[in-house]
Amino acid sequence: MTWLHTILSRYDTTIWIRVIGTILTTFAGFMLRPFLAFYLYDRMDGNLLIAAMITSLQPLTSIVSSLYAGGLADRYGRKPLMVTALLIESVSMAGYIWADSLYAFAALTILNGIGASLFWPAASAQVTDVVPEEKRSEVFALLHTALNIGAAAGPLIGVTLYKINPGIAFAICSAALFIYCLLIIWKIPETLPRDTANKDKQASASHSQPTAPKLKLREHTTLLWMTLAAIPVSLLYSQVEIILPQHLRTRFDDFLTVFATLLTINGILVVCCQIVIAKFAERFPPQRVILLAYLLLGCVGLGYGWAPFFWLLVVSEAIFTIGEMLYGPQIQKAISVLAPEEFRGRYFSVFGANWGITGTIDPTTGAVAFRNIGGAYWFSIIGLLLMIAGFFQYLLVKKATSKSNPDTATKDPAPAVS
């Protein structure tokens, strides 16, 4: 059992609880997530535009509430925000079981958006708090692997449950979120850096509320440009969830099974390969790894759009998986390196806005584009945007990571980006 002790001792207990909770919640979530758009589509009497608009309420709410989420995590701590977020999400998922009107679905979707926006900035900042810089991409890769353990099994099980009774999937998802919340309360300590916490305590002695340094976005332009350059990546993800199933419906009879199989392939590949690929990628400058990821994801857009056979979709899914395995850990590490200690929560909150922006705009945009130009051309446009954005992100990540690795910056100088 020495090998097991070696593995467990490699990371802080906080990280292992996060891994367990992520597996638990994503397994439940992926039973439901791929089919939420279909569920809303069916409940809205087949109106794709209304279903897309309801879906977009979650990220729209996330954009607004995330403006405060990072600051709250930097002020009050990571743990209170994560616990509150999971409770909110658990309640919203349970509510879907009984929702039967447009207004009920809209309200629950907004509530879910608030919960999601509170959780991730605090959770990402927590990793930065407890993990040394040289291990961060490895830990982010571990959490991504945990996420895909659930994603590997969830979709195909979800197909069966969806056909029997969608309410079962909502109930399981709600219970999993609540159990994760209890694990955090029980096992995870507060990780807010002591210097930041002490400043807040001193401030609270003279003010009614603790204060945190203000983040003036005009002084953090690299972060803003990195967020903008990440939008095409989140655009691809949002269209895979919302428009790809509709596109597959036009090409395959059993499109639900095809879609669930692609998600399962993605999950299995990530579980098997993420840690290995993350370690291999550490040998290269992060900006080159991220550029390669963008180019691969750009090719995926073309593959999703034009693949006439199932096996070509499988190839596209494999390329997508490699691209996301390269992109996720490296971009999160770049943000963690760029972020000053007192702004960690807010940096992840601002960067995470790229998901909220695309999630708000793209369901409706994708529905309109799909109806007017078709899925093939729409996914091709997304692929082109990814390839263009990749070169901009290359320069930005080089600038961000040169802060902690001046040797790399000396060998491979980049023009200033502001």
Secondary structure, 3 states (H helix, E strand, C coil): CHHHHHHHHHCCHHHHHHHHHHHHHHHHHHHHHHHHHHHHHHHCCCCHHHHHHHHHHHHHHHHHHHHHHHHHHHHHCHHHHHHHHHHHHHHHHHHHHHCCCHHHHHHHHHHHHHHHHHHHHHHHHHHHHHCCHHHHHHHHHHHHHHHHHHHHHHHHHHHHHHHHCHHHHHHHHHHHHHHHHHHHHHHCCCCCCHHHHHHHHHHHHHCCCCCCCCCCHHHCHHHHHHHHHHHHHHHHHHHHHHCHHHHHHCCCCCHHHHHHHHHHHHHHHHHHHHHHHHHHHCCCCHHHHHHHHHHHHHHHHHHHHHCCCHHHHHHHHHHHHHHHHHHHHHHHHHHHHHCCHHHHHHHHHHHHHHHHHHHHHHHHHHHHHHHHCCHHHHHHHHHHHHHHHHHHHHHHHHHHHCCCCHHHHHHCCCCCCC
